[in-house]
Amino acid sequence: MTDETQYTALVEFRNAYGELPGPDIAKLPFYGGLAIVYAVVGVFWGFLYFQNRQDILAVQNYITAILIFLVAETLMTWGYYDYKNRHGTNVGTRALMVVSAILNAGRNSFSFFLLLIVCMGYGVVKLSLGKTMIYVRWLAAAHFAFGVIYAVASLTVHAEDAGPLVLLVILPLSATLTAFYVWTLNSLNFTMKDLMERKQTVKASMYRKLWFCILGSILVIFGFFFFNSLSFAGVGDADFPATHWQTRWFILDGWLNVVYFADLCFVAYLWRPTVNNRRFAMSDEVRSDCACARLHANRHRSRKTMKAPLSLHRSADATHSTI
């Protein structure tokens, strides 16, 4: 064998667990477990729903629908990663990716829609939103449409190929998202103010807890972003990929799903089906000043009732003495 001998070889690297890249393999058990957890929450919710099926509010029907949708959407996401891990990247993988992106856009739109009508007091403070419900639905539909366009564009257009026209995809989605944020916070503040002015302390406490839930979620998100900024400060280091590849998926995607799940469970707990749903929604607490006025009137009426027999008795004694 001489030194001039040349060899041609084909090297193919295969992971022991499948076709998924290393940073994405943890998404398989994560989304599978998340789908099971959503199903368990849906079973408990369904039990309460069936137990109080004669006393269900309209907003609870929306919560039921989103729980069913979340189980299907999470299962589809797990199915996408499982199919890709088994078969690699092909036409079926791309089709499942598009379906998952569309379902994700639907989840975001449905969630913002539900949070907005809850903050407006739908089902607890107001039995109907009137024409406002139509506007909310149109906003949710627009956000869904722009979300689908953004998802398809992000899957088909590479970042290096994106030009100024990408703003036509980002700006409409940002506008509908901002509209949801502003409208939701204003509606929640208005509902809390209205309940406090009418001395509806029990209902006001529900929306106050919801306000703290939203505030806590915002603080957690900003805190996590700050932590991520510190973590990615050393992205230029040579050992950064080797030390962060196992947790990168959770930083970019996983923890947002955890925050979303916690918020959904909290809202579902506050608005869970109970025995006196409709009575609680349709009735108002008696204000303390009205209660005092009624108590004073009852006492005044009872005093008059006690004085009347006494006066009759005195007049009868006077008549008897005259005779």
PLY file of the C-alpha trace (Angstrom):
ply
format ascii 1.0
element vertex 323
property float x
property float y
property float z
element edge 322
property int vertex1
property int vertex2
end_header
0.00 0.00 0.00
1.52 3.28 -1.09
1.09 6.73 0.38
-0.82 7.85 -2.72
-3.77 5.58 -1.91
-7.00 7.57 -1.42
-10.16 6.44 0.27
-13.70 7.75 -0.05
-16.02 7.18 2.92
-19.50 8.26 3.96
-19.93 8.97 7.67
-23.45 9.02 9.04
-24.09 10.00 12.65
-27.16 8.54 14.33
-28.31 9.23 17.84
-29.04 6.25 20.02
-32.53 7.55 20.89
-33.72 8.47 17.37
-33.69 11.23 14.78
-34.36 14.19 17.04
-31.50 16.58 17.79
-30.05 16.30 21.26
-31.54 19.55 22.62
-35.05 18.46 21.55
-35.13 14.92 22.90
-36.33 16.09 26.33
-39.47 17.54 24.70
-40.81 14.02 24.12
-41.37 13.13 27.81
-42.20 16.76 28.63
-45.10 17.14 26.20
-46.23 13.57 26.83
-46.38 14.22 30.57
-48.00 17.60 30.01
-50.75 15.99 27.94
-51.41 13.50 30.74
-51.55 16.28 33.34
-54.00 18.27 31.20
-56.11 15.13 30.84
-56.13 14.62 34.63
-57.19 18.24 35.19
-59.87 17.76 32.54
-61.17 14.64 34.33
-61.52 16.51 37.64
-63.16 19.43 35.87
-65.47 17.08 34.00
-66.52 15.43 37.26
-67.48 18.80 38.77
-69.14 19.80 35.51
-71.27 16.65 35.40
-72.09 16.88 39.10
-73.40 20.44 38.70
-74.58 20.19 35.09
-77.93 21.84 35.89
-76.20 24.93 37.25
-73.42 25.65 34.70
-72.44 29.18 33.67
-71.55 30.13 30.11
-67.96 30.99 31.03
-67.53 27.48 32.44
-68.44 26.05 29.04
-65.55 28.04 27.55
-63.19 26.67 30.21
-64.38 23.14 29.40
-63.72 23.74 25.71
-60.20 25.05 26.25
-59.29 22.10 28.50
-60.36 19.68 25.75
-58.50 21.73 23.17
-55.32 21.77 25.28
-55.30 17.99 25.61
-55.59 17.65 21.82
-53.01 20.38 21.11
-50.44 18.96 23.54
-50.94 15.44 22.17
-50.40 16.76 18.63
-47.18 18.48 19.70
-45.96 15.27 21.32
-46.99 13.34 18.22
-44.97 15.70 16.03
-41.77 15.17 18.04
-42.39 11.43 18.30
-42.91 11.13 14.52
-39.82 13.19 13.82
-37.80 11.08 16.23
-38.90 7.90 14.44
-38.80 9.00 10.79
-36.64 12.10 10.67
-37.45 15.12 8.53
-39.81 14.33 5.65
-43.12 15.46 4.19
-45.09 14.01 7.08
-42.90 15.83 9.60
-43.45 19.15 7.86
-47.21 18.57 7.71
-47.34 17.79 11.42
-45.22 20.87 12.09
-47.72 23.10 10.27
-50.66 21.51 12.11
-48.91 21.98 15.46
-48.17 25.62 14.65
-51.82 26.25 13.72
-53.03 24.59 16.93
-50.55 26.66 18.94
-51.92 29.84 17.37
-55.42 28.65 18.23
-54.39 28.01 21.82
-52.96 31.50 22.21
-56.03 33.17 20.67
-58.47 31.06 22.71
-56.55 31.76 25.92
-56.50 35.52 25.39
-60.18 35.43 24.49
-61.08 33.49 27.63
-58.99 35.69 29.91
-60.55 38.84 28.44
-64.17 37.75 28.92
-63.37 36.55 32.43
-61.86 39.93 33.30
-64.97 41.60 31.86
-67.03 39.74 34.45
-68.74 37.40 32.02
-70.75 34.76 33.85
-70.19 36.13 37.36
-70.82 39.87 37.20
-72.57 40.04 33.81
-74.73 37.32 32.36
-74.16 38.72 28.85
-71.60 41.04 27.25
-73.92 42.14 24.44
-72.23 43.49 21.35
-68.92 43.56 23.18
-68.73 39.78 22.81
-68.82 40.19 19.03
-65.87 42.58 19.12
-63.91 40.23 21.40
-64.53 37.32 19.02
-63.40 39.36 16.03
-60.22 40.32 17.88
-59.57 36.66 18.76
-60.18 35.63 15.13
-57.77 38.32 13.88
-55.12 37.25 16.39
-55.53 33.64 15.29
-55.20 34.55 11.59
-52.09 36.65 12.17
-50.68 33.92 14.43
-51.09 31.32 11.69
-49.43 33.62 9.14
-46.55 34.24 11.54
-46.17 30.50 12.24
-46.14 29.58 8.55
-43.69 32.39 7.77
-41.35 31.35 10.58
-41.34 27.77 9.27
-40.77 28.66 5.61
-38.59 31.79 5.73
-35.10 31.61 7.20
-33.91 34.40 9.46
-31.07 35.36 7.13
-33.48 35.64 4.20
-36.03 37.81 5.99
-36.17 41.38 4.78
-38.25 44.44 5.67
-41.40 42.63 4.51
-41.22 40.50 7.65
-42.68 43.51 9.49
-45.94 42.92 7.62
-46.13 39.61 9.48
-44.92 40.75 12.89
-46.70 44.10 13.27
-50.32 42.85 12.88
-49.70 40.09 15.42
-48.09 42.58 17.81
-51.05 44.94 17.38
-53.66 42.31 18.28
-51.52 41.10 21.17
-51.21 44.65 22.53
-54.97 45.15 22.14
-55.59 42.02 24.21
-53.19 43.14 26.94
-54.59 46.67 27.25
-58.23 45.59 27.01
-57.78 42.79 29.55
-56.06 44.93 32.19
-58.53 47.80 31.77
-61.48 45.41 31.99
-60.12 43.77 35.12
-59.55 47.12 36.84
-63.03 48.32 35.86
-64.66 45.12 37.12
-62.85 45.29 40.45
-63.73 48.97 40.88
-67.39 48.32 40.07
-67.61 45.43 42.54
-65.96 47.41 45.32
-68.29 50.36 44.78
-71.31 48.03 45.02
-69.83 46.35 48.13
-69.67 42.94 46.42
-66.76 41.72 48.53
-66.93 38.00 47.65
-66.91 38.56 43.90
-64.32 41.30 44.26
-62.03 38.89 46.13
-62.18 36.48 43.15
-61.04 39.15 40.72
-58.45 40.42 43.18
-56.95 36.92 43.27
-57.01 36.87 39.47
-55.21 40.22 39.42
-52.49 38.87 41.71
-52.22 35.78 39.51
-51.64 37.90 36.39
-49.20 40.14 38.24
-47.29 37.14 39.58
-47.08 35.62 36.10
-45.71 38.84 34.66
-43.09 39.06 37.41
-42.09 35.43 36.88
-41.75 35.96 33.12
-39.63 39.09 33.51
-37.54 37.43 36.21
-36.93 34.41 34.02
-36.01 36.59 31.07
-33.50 38.41 33.27
-32.08 35.07 34.40
-31.89 33.90 30.78
-30.06 37.07 29.81
-27.43 36.32 32.43
-27.23 32.71 31.28
-26.78 33.62 27.62
-24.21 36.29 28.41
-21.52 33.67 27.92
-22.85 32.37 24.60
-19.52 33.19 22.98
-17.62 30.79 25.24
-16.33 27.65 23.64
-17.90 25.37 26.25
-21.33 27.10 26.22
-23.04 24.62 23.83
-21.63 21.64 25.72
-22.88 22.92 29.09
-26.29 24.33 28.07
-27.63 22.02 25.35
-29.62 19.91 27.82
-31.49 22.88 29.33
-31.81 25.16 26.29
-35.21 23.69 25.32
-36.67 24.46 28.73
-35.36 28.04 28.70
-36.75 28.71 25.23
-40.03 26.78 25.38
-40.65 24.60 28.42
-41.01 27.09 31.22
-43.61 29.18 29.34
-45.79 26.07 29.17
-45.35 25.58 32.92
-46.44 29.18 33.67
-49.39 28.81 31.31
-50.46 25.56 32.97
-50.27 27.12 36.45
-52.36 30.13 35.37
-54.97 27.94 33.70
-55.32 25.73 36.77
-55.71 28.80 38.98
-58.46 30.28 36.78
-60.19 26.90 36.55
-60.10 26.60 40.35
-61.62 30.05 40.89
-64.35 29.48 38.29
-64.95 25.79 39.02
-68.55 24.46 38.86
-70.31 24.52 42.23
-73.81 23.88 43.55
-74.94 27.51 43.58
-73.32 28.80 40.39
-76.30 30.65 38.95
-77.51 31.89 42.32
-74.07 33.32 43.04
-73.87 34.96 39.60
-77.39 36.43 39.61
-77.52 37.62 43.22
-75.85 40.56 44.93
-74.62 40.88 48.47
-76.67 43.12 50.74
-74.69 46.26 51.41
-73.82 46.89 55.04
-75.48 50.34 55.12
-78.67 48.91 53.64
-78.59 46.12 56.19
-78.26 48.63 59.03
-81.14 50.67 57.66
-83.34 47.59 57.44
-82.39 46.54 60.97
-83.22 50.03 62.27
-86.58 49.97 60.49
-87.42 46.57 61.94
-86.56 47.73 65.43
-88.66 50.87 64.99
-91.58 48.79 63.74
-91.30 46.38 66.68
-91.32 49.25 69.16
-94.56 50.59 67.69
-96.07 47.13 67.93
-95.11 46.88 71.59
-96.49 50.36 72.42
-99.88 49.73 70.82
-101.12 47.00 73.25
-99.81 49.00 76.19
-101.87 52.06 75.21
-104.97 49.93 74.70
-104.50 48.40 78.13
-104.25 51.84 79.75
-107.41 53.08 78.02
-109.26 49.96 79.15
-108.21 50.57 82.79
-109.39 54.16 82.56
-112.82 53.11 81.27
-113.18 50.51 84.03
-112.40 53.08 86.77
-114.96 55.51 85.34
-117.70 52.90 85.44
0 1
1 2
2 3
3 4
4 5
5 6
6 7
7 8
8 9
9 10
10 11
11 12
12 13
13 14
14 15
15 16
16 17
17 18
18 19
19 20
20 21
21 22
22 23
23 24
24 25
25 26
26 27
27 28
28 29
29 30
30 31
31 32
32 33
33 34
34 35
35 36
36 37
37 38
38 39
39 40
40 41
41 42
42 43
43 44
44 45
45 46
46 47
47 48
48 49
49 50
50 51
51 52
52 53
53 54
54 55
55 56
56 57
57 58
58 59
59 60
60 61
61 62
62 63
63 64
64 65
65 66
66 67
67 68
68 69
69 70
70 71
71 72
72 73
73 74
74 75
75 76
76 77
77 78
78 79
79 80
80 81
81 82
82 83
83 84
84 85
85 86
86 87
87 88
88 89
89 90
90 91
91 92
92 93
93 94
94 95
95 96
96 97
97 98
98 99
99 100
100 101
101 102
102 103
103 104
104 105
105 106
106 107
107 108
108 109
109 110
110 111
111 112
112 113
113 114
114 115
115 116
116 117
117 118
118 119
119 120
120 121
121 122
122 123
123 124
124 125
125 126
126 127
127 128
128 129
129 130
130 131
131 132
132 133
133 134
134 135
135 136
136 137
137 138
138 139
139 140
140 141
141 142
142 143
143 144
144 145
145 146
146 147
147 148
148 149
149 150
150 151
151 152
152 153
153 154
154 155
155 156
156 157
157 158
158 159
159 160
160 161
161 162
162 163
163 164
164 165
165 166
166 167
167 168
168 169
169 170
170 171
171 172
172 173
173 174
174 175
175 176
176 177
177 178
178 179
179 180
180 181
181 182
182 183
183 184
184 185
185 186
186 187
187 188
188 189
189 190
190 191
191 192
192 193
193 194
194 195
195 196
196 197
197 198
198 199
199 200
200 201
201 202
202 203
203 204
204 205
205 206
206 207
207 208
208 209
209 210
210 211
211 212
212 213
213 214
214 215
215 216
216 217
217 218
218 219
219 220
220 221
221 222
222 223
223 224
224 225
225 226
226 227
227 228
228 229
229 230
230 231
231 232
232 233
233 234
234 235
235 236
236 237
237 238
238 239
239 240
240 241
241 242
242 243
243 244
244 245
245 246
246 247
247 248
248 249
249 250
250 251
251 252
252 253
253 254
254 255
255 256
256 257
257 258
258 259
259 260
260 261
261 262
262 263
263 264
264 265
265 266
266 267
267 268
268 269
269 270
270 271
271 272
272 273
273 274
274 275
275 276
276 277
277 278
278 279
279 280
280 281
281 282
282 283
283 284
284 285
285 286
286 287
287 288
288 289
289 290
290 291
291 292
292 293
293 294
294 295
295 296
296 297
297 298
298 299
299 300
300 301
301 302
302 303
303 304
304 305
305 306
306 307
307 308
308 309
309 310
310 311
311 312
312 313
313 314
314 315
315 316
316 317
317 318
318 319
319 320
320 321
321 322
